[in-house]
């Protein structure tokens, strides 16, 4: 394993941690009950929610680019 593979593994772990830290936007009991879900309603993110959402987006792009680079290397 080269340095790029190790770096990709670290980015993957950080991405998993960021996703796990975020709060769910929908109640789990509504997922399986068939009740009206408000998952896609317009919700503003503020403070830490906004930071974690943006950090997750950035880390996912970094992960995708690094995975492609590791593949063509």
SVG drawing of the C-alpha trace seen along z (x, -y; Angstrom):
<svg xmlns="http://www.w3.org/2000/svg" viewBox="-49 -29 53 31">
<polyline fill="none" stroke="black" stroke-width="0.4" points="0.0,0.0 1.3,-3.4 0.9,-6.7 -2.1,-7.6 -3.9,-4.4 -3.3,-5.3 -4.5,-8.8 -7.6,-7.5 -8.3,-5.3 -7.9,-8.2 -10.3,-10.3 -12.8,-7.4 -12.8,-7.1 -13.2,-10.9 -16.1,-10.9 -17.8,-8.0 -17.3,-9.9 -18.8,-13.1 -21.9,-11.3 -22.3,-9.5 -22.1,-12.8 -24.9,-14.5 -28.3,-14.5 -31.1,-12.7 -33.5,-15.0 -36.4,-12.6 -37.8,-10.5 -37.0,-6.8 -40.5,-5.7 -42.0,-7.6 -39.7,-5.8 -41.4,-2.5 -44.9,-3.6 -45.8,-5.3 -46.7,-8.5 -46.2,-11.8 -42.5,-12.4 -41.2,-16.0 -37.7,-14.9 -37.6,-17.1 -39.3,-20.2 -37.3,-23.4 -35.1,-23.4 -32.4,-25.9 -29.1,-24.7 -27.4,-26.9 -24.3,-26.7 -22.8,-23.3 -25.3,-21.7 -24.1,-23.9 -20.5,-23.2 -20.9,-19.4 -23.0,-19.5 -20.3,-21.5 -17.5,-19.4 -19.2,-16.2 -19.7,-17.6 -16.0,-18.6 -14.8,-15.3 -16.9,-13.3 -15.4,-15.3 -11.9,-14.7 -12.7,-11.0 -14.0,-10.7 -11.0,-12.5 -8.5,-10.5 -10.2,-7.2 -9.9,-8.1 -6.3,-9.0 -5.6,-5.8 -7.3,-3.8 -5.3,-5.4 -2.0,-5.4"/>
</svg>
